[in-house]
Amino acid sequence: MNKNFSFIILTFNEEIHLPRLLESIKGLSAKTYVLDSGSTDDTVKIAASYGAEVKTNPFVNHPKQWDHALRNFNVDTPWTIGLDADQLVTPELFKILNEFDDEKYVDVSGG
């Protein structure tokens, strides 16, 4: 399992987009967390099928969703990459992430 970073993905009825995103990150072996806003389609099932840890929280706004995700998932990596389900990791970004070394960034803080 990747020890440098984890992914948090916000979703709501994203069964069309989510598989593409999850396929784009699966080779990175990073822990993936999905915070769903109460989807009525197969979003949650798809996320679980890729091994993501899934939680649900009613949507109020994006800041509240991110706050809920960061407070309720047990993220134990030094870096967290936040994504929306309709995004994807390009081959170029995949290469950068695949070669990412946390030791090179110990003096950087996003907090």
C-alpha positions as CSV (number, residue, x, y, z in Angstrom):
1,M,0.0,0.0,0.0
2,N,1.2,3.5,-0.9
3,K,2.5,5.2,2.3
4,N,3.0,8.7,0.7
5,F,-0.6,9.7,-0.1
6,S,-4.3,8.8,-0.1
7,F,-7.2,9.9,-2.2
8,I,-10.5,11.4,-1.0
9,I,-13.2,11.5,-3.6
10,L,-16.5,13.3,-3.3
11,T,-19.5,11.7,-5.1
12,F,-23.2,12.0,-5.8
13,N,-24.7,9.9,-8.5
14,E,-21.4,9.4,-10.3
15,E,-21.8,5.9,-11.7
16,I,-20.9,7.1,-15.1
17,H,-17.7,9.0,-14.1
18,L,-16.4,7.2,-11.1
19,P,-15.1,4.0,-12.8
20,R,-12.9,6.1,-15.1
21,L,-11.4,8.0,-12.2
22,L,-10.9,4.8,-10.1
23,E,-9.2,3.1,-13.1
24,S,-6.9,6.0,-13.5
25,I,-5.6,5.7,-9.9
26,K,-5.7,2.0,-9.2
27,G,-2.1,1.3,-10.2
28,L,-0.9,3.8,-7.5
29,S,-1.9,1.4,-4.7
30,A,-3.1,4.3,-2.6
31,K,-5.8,4.1,0.0
32,T,-9.0,5.6,-1.4
33,Y,-11.8,7.1,0.5
34,V,-15.2,8.1,-1.0
35,L,-17.6,10.4,0.7
36,D,-20.9,10.1,-1.0
37,S,-23.8,12.6,-0.7
38,G,-26.6,10.0,-0.8
39,S,-26.4,8.6,-4.4
40,T,-29.4,6.7,-5.7
41,D,-27.5,5.0,-8.5
42,D,-24.6,2.5,-8.2
43,T,-21.9,5.0,-7.2
44,V,-21.4,3.4,-3.7
45,K,-21.4,-0.1,-5.1
46,I,-18.8,0.9,-7.7
47,A,-16.6,2.6,-5.1
48,A,-16.7,-0.5,-2.9
49,S,-15.9,-2.8,-5.8
50,Y,-12.6,-0.9,-6.3
51,G,-11.8,-1.3,-2.6
52,A,-12.6,2.2,-1.5
53,E,-13.7,2.9,2.0
54,V,-17.1,4.6,1.6
55,K,-19.0,6.8,4.0
56,T,-22.2,8.9,3.4
57,N,-22.9,12.4,4.5
58,P,-25.8,14.6,3.3
59,F,-24.5,17.4,1.1
60,V,-24.7,21.0,2.3
61,N,-21.8,22.5,0.5
62,H,-18.3,21.5,-0.6
63,P,-16.4,22.9,2.4
64,K,-18.6,20.9,4.8
65,Q,-18.1,17.8,2.7
66,W,-14.3,18.1,2.8
67,D,-14.4,18.9,6.5
68,H,-16.5,15.8,7.1
69,A,-14.2,13.6,5.0
70,L,-11.1,14.8,6.7
71,R,-12.6,14.4,10.2
72,N,-14.2,11.0,9.6
73,F,-11.8,9.0,7.5
74,N,-8.8,7.6,9.3
75,V,-6.3,9.0,6.8
76,D,-2.8,8.0,7.9
77,T,-0.7,9.3,5.0
78,P,1.2,12.6,5.1
79,W,-0.5,13.7,1.9
80,T,-4.1,13.6,0.8
81,I,-5.2,14.2,-2.7
82,G,-8.8,15.5,-3.1
83,L,-10.7,14.7,-6.3
84,D,-14.2,15.0,-7.6
85,A,-15.6,11.9,-9.4
86,D,-15.6,13.5,-12.8
87,Q,-11.9,14.1,-12.7
88,L,-9.1,11.6,-13.6
89,V,-5.4,11.2,-13.2
90,T,-3.7,11.7,-16.5
91,P,-0.8,9.4,-17.5
92,E,1.5,12.4,-16.9
93,L,0.2,12.9,-13.4
94,F,0.2,9.2,-12.8
95,K,3.9,9.1,-13.5
96,I,4.6,12.0,-11.1
97,L,2.5,10.4,-8.4
98,N,4.1,7.0,-9.0
99,E,7.5,8.5,-8.4
100,F,6.5,10.8,-5.5
101,D,8.8,10.6,-2.5
102,D,7.4,12.2,0.6
103,E,11.0,12.7,2.0
104,K,11.6,15.4,-0.6
105,Y,8.8,17.5,0.7
106,V,9.1,17.3,4.5
107,D,9.2,21.1,4.8
108,V,6.0,21.6,2.8
109,S,2.6,22.0,4.5
110,G,-0.7,22.5,2.8
111,G,-2.4,23.2,6.2
